[in-house]
């Protein structure tokens, strides 16, 4: 399945508790169709002390968001949009904005 959203893209959340907020994509999980977005869907997790967290305690981290609940924000027009694919003369596929028809790279 072609996702259309990559790491470092800016996305807009369309449903749920964080509806209307935008953030940068930290990680894309293709198998589970989910993504991690910076400062979106933050949860608290109780951690025992270990090498990474020597103090232990309650930490805050981002939880995955379902891919169907976000839209890519076009860098050209700045609006949330669906992503299309266009094949150019060079034979490569490029992502395109469905609203302004510009190539997203």
N, C-alpha and C positions, 0 to 999 in steps of 0.2 A: 504494500500500500504506500503510495506517495504521500508524504506528510505535508510538505509545503512550508513547514516551519523548521528553522534550524537554530542552533545555539547562537547566542548573541543577538537574535532578533528581538524587536519590541512587539509585545502582544497586548491585546485588550481583552479583559475577562468579560464574558457576556452573561453568565449565570452564577448563582450562588452568593455566598456571603460577601465576596469581594467584587461583585458586579460593578462594572464601570471603571475599575482601576486598571492601570497599565503597568507593565514591568518588563524587565529584560529576562530572556530565557537563559537559565543556567545549565540545564541538561534536558535531553530529549530521549525518552525510552520508546523505541519503535515497537518492541514486542508487546508492551502493555498499553500503547497509545496514550501515554501520559507525558507531561513535561513538568519541570521545576521552574518556577518563576520567582525572581528575586523579590523578597518582602511580600509575597502573596501566599495565602493559605499557611500561615505560620502556626506551628503547634508547639506544645511544651512536652519535653521528653525527660523522664527521670533516668539519670545515668549513674552507674556505679563508678567509683574512681578507677581509672586505667591509665595506660601510657599517654593517650591523647588528652584525656580530661583528668588531670591529677587530683583536682579538688572534688570532682563528681558533682552531684546536685541536679538541679533542674536547668536544662538548656532549651533554647528556642531554635527551631530549624524549620525550613520550608518542607511542606508535604506536596506530593504530586497532585497535579490538576489534570483532569481528563482533557484530551486534545480537542474534543468536540465543543468544549466550553470556552474556547478562546478564538480570537481572530487576529490575524497579522495586521500590524499598523504599517501602512505604506510610508516609507521614508520621504517620498516625493510630495504626496498630497496630505500626509499626516492623519488620514482617516482609517478606521478599522475596515478591512476589506477581505474578501475571499481571494485565494491565490489561484491563478491560472497558469498553464504551461504553454509556451510558444516555442516552436522549433524554427531557428533561423538558418540562413544559408550555410553556416559553418557546420551544421548537423548537430549542434548541441541544444539541449532544452534549457530554457531560461524561465524563471518565475516572473509572472506579470501581475500587476494590480488590476482587478476587475473593474475598478472605478475610473482610474485615470489612464489605463492601458500602458503604463510605463514599466520598464524592466526593473525588477528588484534584484540586487546583487549584494 
